[in-house]
Amino acid sequence: MVERKSLFSRYIYPLLIVMGYTFIYLPIFVLIIFSFNKSKIPVEWTGFSLKWYAKLFSSSEIINAFKNSMIVALASSFLSVMIGTCLVVSSKWWRNQFIFSFFMPNLFVPDIIVAIGILNLFSILKIPLGLGSLIVGHTLIGLIFVIQIVKARYLEIDPFLTEASLDLGATYYQTFRLVLFPLLKSAIVPAALITFTLSLDDYLIALFCSGPEVQTLSVYTFVSIRSSLDPTVNALATCMLAISSIIVIIAAALNLTNQVIKHD
């Protein structure tokens, strides 16, 4: 029995790990490599070239889609963080945690159901589809993640700190700005980065709630793949992967810095 466990831990288990990581990351590496392919056929390597990146940055359609994605991602992440933080902080005064349960189904309900529900709501309220409706949809999706992240950090804060601030004559705004916000910043920044990435990556909400005149990068990528296998999509996906990787690195660095500060 001991020999079998030793054989599994020495050879089979590492092999399974290598196979798993290969299955996950090999398509990404292939995508990045073929984004520098000279050929118009994405599956045939003919030489190194940057022409697809030149075509990417010279395409007005892609640039407009990128602008729309950035506007929606920045606006929805800001609104999600602002609303979610206010809900978490104010829950102490109105002493009601029931409202948080309204946002929990977003973690379990499929995105397509949420997208259809939001679209029906906009149709009933006769709200025109566009950037505004798309920002609202992404804000609702990101709100639950902000609430969970900020709430976990808020529960770690000693309540005597805010009570002491109020007893010393500070207003609620001053207490939040000078006491709570510096303590919550380590959770607010990662929450903002996560909601930004989710909004930038989302496809279903963007497809249902954007309308015919607004197109995001995710929708543009899907339409391009359906019509033809354009190598420009590989360059676009590589750029989006780079942006997402930078955001993840920043979030990891902030988390590491926060852990070092706590340890000290």
Buried (B, 14 or more C-beta within 10 A) or exposed (E): EEEEEEEEEEEEEEEEEEEEEEEEEEEEEEBBEBBBBBEEEBEEEEEEBEBBBEBBEEBEEBEBBBEBBBBBBBBBBBBBBBBBBEBBBEBEEEEEEEEBEEBEEBEEEEBEEBBEBBBEBBEEEEEEBBBBBBBBBBBBBBBBBBBBBBBEBBEEEEEEEBEEBBEEEBEBEEBBEEBBEEBBEBBBBBBBBBBBBBBBBBBBBBBBBBBEEBBBBBBBBBEBEEEEEBBBBBBBBBBBBEBBEEBEEEBEEBBEEBEEEEEE
